């Protein structure tokens, strides 16, 4: 495993923008600004937006660029403290109790102290994120917070306010240096204001055509330039159609990669029809595009690109 070499946080907004660009994340200045402020002020960054616009990728890129560990808490319905924060290694504790009894130990307080030693503590993502050293605090990604319930949100308030966790048997564990916290949500439900107030906020929107084309060029450099332009233009127009789920940037990259694997240098109706499942994941959306909407969009794309030449 490659040893991480922590690097200091950027000192300006321009350095933050360069840091993201250097890791092949094409960001606008507003995102670079709020990320810079989050790092300088040591405040969590709350990223909200549609699925597939690159929110999670920001945390991954930041960890890579700063040489920090990425600790990810993937949220889901029913997430509790034992899964998110810590739990005890009960099997190992039982063995310790049996060994104490076999050795003739009868001092209850000594036995309890031995059984609840830190070596039996299993650190889950939240507790793990609080154990970083000064100058090497990890990037802590709390992904898709909207999938959890309000009870877990309330629990996070202590973490985000004081960066500490209380383990009854051991006491309070406080971070030597606060982790770099990135929270994402797809807005399937509203997050409570009390939690949002502890964060800096940024809405991550779909990129414009220029930025999305640059993303494709960086992520799929082997793709034909004409094909990349048609793919981006097609998807930009597709997002204007009323769909159950519009394709995100991840789908744009996947589609460009898939078409390149098929040795395509330009879009045509048959290719769009055959590969539409890379872009759209709901049958009603696929049926709508297959019913003539896809051909209309493709004709517009071809005409606009031809006029621009």
Secondary structure, DSSP 8 states (H G I E B T S, - for coil): ----------SSHHHHHHHHHHTT----HHHHHHHHHHHHHT-EEEEE--TTSSHHHHHHHHHHHHT--EEEEE--TT--HHHHTEEE-HHHHHHHHHHHHHTT---HHHHHHHHT-GGGEEE-HHHHHTT--TT---EEEEE-GGGS-HHHHHHHHHHHHHSEEEETTTEEEE-SS--EEEEEE--SS---HHHHTTEEEEE-----HHHHHHHHHHH-TTS-HHHHHHHHHHHHHHTTS--SS---HHHHHHHHHHHHHTT-SS--HHHHHHHHHHH--SHHHHHHIIIIIHHHHHHHHHHHHHHH-
